[in-house]
Amino acid sequence: MGTSGMQCEKKFLDKACSTYKTAGSYQQQAMKDLILRTFLPYMTNNTKSVCLSLGYAEGYEAKILSECVKELDVIEGSQQFYEQGLEDNIANVTLHYSLFEDFIPENNKKYDYICANYVLEHVENVTIVLSSLKEMLKDDGLIFSVVPNARAFSRQLALHMGLIDDLKGLTENDINHGHRRVYDRVAFNRDLEGAGLSIIAQGGIMLKPLADFQMDKLIDTGILQTEHLNGLYRLGMEYPDFCSALYAICKK
């Protein structure tokens, strides 16, 4: 990416990051816990593994991942979130201030696992990012990816209530968070396979009946408890098309 393109993209990121606050969201933290719960069984060599994660944000995912691997590299394109990561100073985490498209690991480093969670809906060119990740992956390595689901039950409910006109249209909230596209399963698989990746497992993470702010209120007041969230997670295995997010586990 050229210099002017990099500057524009970083401005785009900084603007989106100013609206991206998940530390106080019970729903978003629950989702991150469930994502790792889904992926950890596939991370079989944790004590020796080297992992790459795309995006630091407020550090919630990085802090959990760092306890599961020997070494964790994190790419962060937002100055604000990069500085937050430096301040957190997690022992086995190395932060790299870079756009995902421009990151080149030192000494041709290869990774056992690469986590690209809630990334593909943001980037300008999905194929470039995924192809780059494939090159950084060890031959027996795995890429884990998660995207918001256009067909989530909550989004379909909003469509029938007249709050949105198109399941795949960008809402005001999507735009504020820097989303450039909304994925369903077909589009997600097409992008992954188009970059030369083979999907070995896929599904949905947590059936979500209501919007995030409504879920937060229900969790905060105790109406939804851990047992309910676990039940929604299990229901999501049966009805992936209604889940909050779609996941895929890929190899070369």
C-alpha positions in Angstrom: 0.0 0.0 0.0 1.4 3.4 -0.9 2.2 6.2 1.6 -1.0 8.2 0.9 -3.1 5.0 1.1 -1.5 4.1 4.4 -2.3 7.5 5.8 -5.9 7.4 4.6 -6.3 3.9 6.1 -4.8 4.9 9.5 -7.2 7.9 9.6 -10.0 5.5 8.8 -8.9 3.2 11.6 -8.5 6.0 14.2 -11.9 7.4 13.4 -13.5 3.9 13.8 -11.5 3.1 17.0 -12.8 6.3 18.7 -16.3 4.6 18.7 -15.1 1.1 19.5 -15.4 0.6 23.2 -16.2 -3.0 24.3 -14.6 -3.1 27.8 -18.0 -2.4 29.4 -20.0 -4.7 27.1 -20.9 -7.9 28.8 -22.2 -9.3 25.5 -18.9 -8.6 23.7 -16.7 -10.0 26.4 -18.9 -13.1 26.5 -18.5 -13.5 22.8 -14.7 -13.3 23.1 -14.7 -15.9 25.8 -16.9 -18.2 23.6 -14.7 -17.6 20.5 -11.6 -18.8 22.5 -13.6 -21.7 23.9 -14.4 -22.7 20.3 -10.8 -22.5 19.1 -8.7 -23.7 22.0 -9.4 -27.4 21.4 -7.6 -27.0 18.0 -4.5 -25.4 19.6 -2.9 -28.6 20.6 0.8 -27.5 21.1 0.2 -24.5 23.3 3.4 -24.7 25.4 5.6 -24.3 22.3 3.3 -22.5 19.9 3.9 -19.2 18.3 0.7 -17.2 17.5 -0.2 -14.1 15.5 -3.3 -12.1 16.4 -4.7 -9.3 14.2 -5.8 -6.3 16.3 -5.2 -5.5 20.0 -8.2 -3.1 20.6 -8.6 -3.0 24.4 -6.5 -6.1 25.0 -9.1 -8.5 26.3 -8.5 -11.2 23.7 -4.7 -10.8 23.8 -4.5 -11.2 27.5 -6.4 -14.5 27.3 -4.5 -15.7 24.3 -1.1 -14.9 25.9 -1.9 -17.4 28.6 -2.5 -20.2 26.0 0.7 -19.9 23.9 4.4 -19.5 24.3 4.7 -16.4 22.2 2.1 -14.0 20.8 2.7 -11.3 18.2 -0.1 -8.7 17.7 -0.5 -6.4 14.8 -2.4 -3.1 15.6 -3.0 -0.3 13.1 -4.5 2.2 15.5 -2.1 4.4 17.4 -4.5 4.6 20.4 -4.8 0.8 20.7 -1.1 0.2 20.0 -0.2 2.6 22.9 -2.7 0.8 25.1 -0.9 -2.5 24.4 2.5 -1.0 25.2 1.1 0.3 28.5 -0.4 -3.2 29.3 3.1 -4.7 28.7 2.1 -8.4 28.7 5.2 -10.5 29.1 5.1 -12.8 26.1 3.3 -10.3 23.8 5.1 -8.3 21.1 3.1 -5.5 19.5 3.7 -4.3 15.9 2.3 -1.0 14.8 1.3 -1.7 11.3 -1.6 -2.1 8.9 -2.5 -5.8 8.4 -1.8 -5.4 4.7 1.8 -4.1 5.3 3.0 -6.4 8.1 6.1 -8.5 7.3 7.4 -10.6 10.1 11.1 -10.5 10.8 13.4 -13.3 9.5 10.5 -14.8 7.6 8.9 -15.9 10.8 6.1 -18.5 10.5 3.2 -19.0 12.9 1.5 -22.1 14.3 -1.8 -20.2 14.7 -3.2 -17.0 13.3 -6.3 -15.3 14.8 -8.2 -12.9 12.6 -11.3 -12.3 14.7 -13.6 -9.5 13.7 -11.1 -8.4 11.0 -12.3 -9.2 7.5 -15.3 -6.9 7.7 -13.0 -4.0 8.3 -10.2 -4.3 5.8 -10.1 -2.7 2.4 -8.9 -5.8 0.5 -9.8 -9.1 2.0 -7.9 -11.2 -0.5 -4.6 -9.4 0.1 -4.9 -9.8 3.9 -5.8 -13.5 3.7 -3.2 -14.3 1.2 -0.6 -12.6 3.3 -1.7 -14.6 6.4 -1.4 -17.8 4.4 2.2 -17.0 3.6 3.0 -16.5 7.3 1.4 -19.8 8.4 3.4 -22.9 9.0 2.6 -25.8 6.7 0.7 -27.5 9.5 -0.6 -24.3 11.0 -4.2 -23.0 11.4 -6.0 -19.8 10.8 -8.9 -18.9 13.0 -11.4 -16.3 11.7 -14.6 -14.8 13.0 -17.0 -12.3 11.3 -20.3 -10.8 12.3 -23.3 -12.7 10.8 -25.6 -10.9 8.4 -28.3 -13.5 9.2 -28.1 -13.3 13.0 -31.5 -13.7 14.6 -31.3 -10.2 16.1 -30.6 -8.7 12.6 -33.4 -10.7 11.0 -35.7 -9.4 13.8 -34.6 -5.8 13.0 -35.4 -6.4 9.4 -39.0 -7.6 10.2 -39.4 -4.6 12.6 -38.5 -2.2 9.8 -35.4 -1.0 11.5 -33.1 -2.1 8.6 -33.9 -2.6 4.9 -31.3 -5.2 4.0 -29.6 -7.9 6.0 -26.3 -7.2 4.2 -26.7 -3.5 4.3 -24.3 -1.5 6.5 -26.1 0.0 9.5 -25.1 3.2 11.2 -23.5 1.1 13.9 -21.6 -0.9 11.3 -20.3 2.3 9.7 -19.3 3.8 13.0 -17.2 0.7 13.8 -15.5 0.9 10.4 -17.2 -2.1 8.8 -16.9 -2.2 5.0 -19.0 -5.3 4.4 -21.5 -7.7 6.1 -20.9 -11.5 5.8 -23.2 -14.4 5.4 -21.8 -17.9 5.2 -21.6 -18.0 1.4 -19.6 -14.8 1.2 -17.3 -15.8 4.1 -16.5 -19.1 2.6 -15.9 -17.6 -0.8 -13.4 -15.1 0.5 -11.5 -17.8 2.5 -11.4 -20.3 -0.3 -10.6 -17.6 -2.8 -7.4 -16.8 -0.9 -6.3 -20.5 -1.2 -7.4 -21.6 2.2 -9.1 -24.9 3.0 -11.9 -24.8 5.6 -11.6 -27.7 8.1 -14.3 -26.6 10.5 -17.0 -23.9 10.6 -20.1 -22.9 12.4 -21.8 -20.1 14.4 -21.0 -18.6 17.8 -23.9 -18.0 20.2 -27.5 -17.6 19.0 -28.2 -13.9 19.6 -31.9 -13.0 19.8 -31.5 -9.3 20.6 -29.2 -6.4 19.8 -26.0 -6.0 21.8 -27.2 -3.1 24.0 -30.3 -5.2 24.9 -28.2 -8.2 25.7 -26.0 -6.1 27.9 -29.0 -4.8 29.9 -30.3 -8.4 30.4 -26.9 -9.6 31.6 -26.4 -6.6 33.8 -29.7 -7.0 35.5 -29.2 -10.8 36.0 -32.0 -11.8 33.7 -29.5 -13.5 31.5 -27.0 -15.5 33.5 -24.0 -17.7 32.7 -26.3 -20.7 32.2 -28.4 -18.8 29.6 -25.3 -17.8 27.7 -24.0 -21.3 27.7 -27.4 -22.5 26.4 -27.3 -19.9 23.7 -23.8 -21.0 22.7 -25.1 -24.6 22.5 -28.2 -23.6 20.5 -25.8 -21.8 18.1 -24.3 -25.1 17.3 -27.7 -26.3 16.1 -28.7 -23.1 14.4 -25.5 -21.4 13.1 -27.4 -19.2 10.7 -29.0 -17.4 13.6 -25.8 -16.8 15.5 -24.2 -13.5 16.4 -21.0 -14.5 14.5 -19.7 -17.0 12.0 -16.4 -18.8 12.5 -14.0 -20.8 10.3 -10.9 -22.8 11.0 -8.6 -23.0 8.0 -5.4 -24.6 6.8 -3.3 -24.0 3.7 
